[in-house]
């Protein structure tokens, strides 16, 4: 069971690293004004999203569901914390997908947001991380 938890946490950290960095790349991409930079950011964003973030998300979900099936399901009916954590996870997956939509907008030169917009967007994963970690460790409900 501890190996499952370790794998879950390793890939969660990998996923969050991408969730923190991709919007920061969007900030710089939105600020750039030369074609060479635009192409460089497109490559970096694509590799981060498809090479690190998405595999991190998928493996986080696989190990999380595995743990849920193995032992947490009994706790699922006993505590509200897991319901809230899973709800936040759904919202985080939606955020991940929206990041993919912004990636496609940049790829096709359709971005309509400023670097300031992406600076604010860049803060969203922090709140998810804090809430999920507190729910998983403290189990306040």
N, C-alpha and C positions, 0 to 999 in steps of 0.2 A: 504494500500500500504506500509506503514512503517513497518508493521509486516512481509510482504514478504521480504522487504529489510533486516530487522534484521535477519530473518532466513537464507537468502542467505549469509549474512556476517558471521554468526555463523558457518555455515557448510563450508564456504570457509576457515575460520581460522582453523577449524578442519582438512580439507583436506591438507592445507599447512603445518600444524604441522607434519603430516605424511610425506609429500614430503620433508621436511627438515630433519626429523629424520631417515627415512628408509635408505637413502644413507650413513648416519653416521653409522648405524648398519652394513651396507655392509663394511665400512672401518674397523671396529673392527673385523668383521667376516673374512675378507680377511687377517687380521693380526694374527688371532688366529691359534694355531697349535695343539690343543688337542681336542679329540673327544667330550668331555663333553661341551666345549665351542661351538663347531660347532653345536651340537644339541640344546643348549640353544639359540643361535642366530637364528637358523631355526624357533624355536617356536616364538620368539619375532618378527621376520620379518613377519611371516605368520599372527600373530594376529594383528600386526600393519596394514598390507596391506589390509586384508580382514575384520578386525573388526573396523578400524578407517578410513583409507584413502579412501577405495572404497565407503563405505556409505557416507562419507563426500563429495566425488566427486559427487555421484549420487544425493544427496540432494541439493548440490550447483547448479547442472544443473537443477534440477526440479524447484527450486525457481527462478533461473535465467530465465528460459524459461517462467515461469509464469509471471514474471515482464515484460519480453519482449512482451508477448502477451497482457498484460494489458495496458501498457502505453509507453514503450520504442519503440514500432514498429514505431510510428509516428516519433520519433527522429532518427530511423534507417536510414530513407531515407534522413535526413537532415544533419547528421554528419558522418564524416569519422572515428571519434574516436570509435564508436561502431563496425564498420567493423574491425578495427584493433584489438580491444579487443576480438572480437569473433574469429578472426584468431589466436591470441595468446592462446585463450582457447583451440582451436583444437590442437595446438602444445603442450600445457600443458597436455592434455588428452593422446597424443602420449607418452610424457615423463612418465606419470603414467603407461601406458601399458608396456613401456620398463623397468620400475622398476619392474613390475610383471614378466617380462622375466628374469631379473637378479635374482629375488627371486627364480624362478624355477631352474635357474642354480645353485644357492647355495643349494637349497633343494636336488638336484640330484648330488651334489658334482662335478659340471662341471664348476665352476667359473674359468675363465681364466684371470681375471683382478686383478691388484695389488691394495693395499690399496691407493696408490697415485692416481690411476685412479678414484677411488670412492671419494677421497677428492675433485677432480676437479668437478666431477659430482654433488657433494653435493652443489655446488654453483649455479647451473642452476636455481633452483626455485626462488632464490633471484631476478634475473633479470626479471622473469615473474611477480613476486609480485610487484616490483617497477613499471614496465610498466603498468600493469593492474590497479593498484591503481591510478596512475597518469591519465590514460585515463578515468577512471570512475569518478574521482572527478574534475579534471581540464578541461577535454574535450577540449584538445588543437586544435583539427581539426574539 
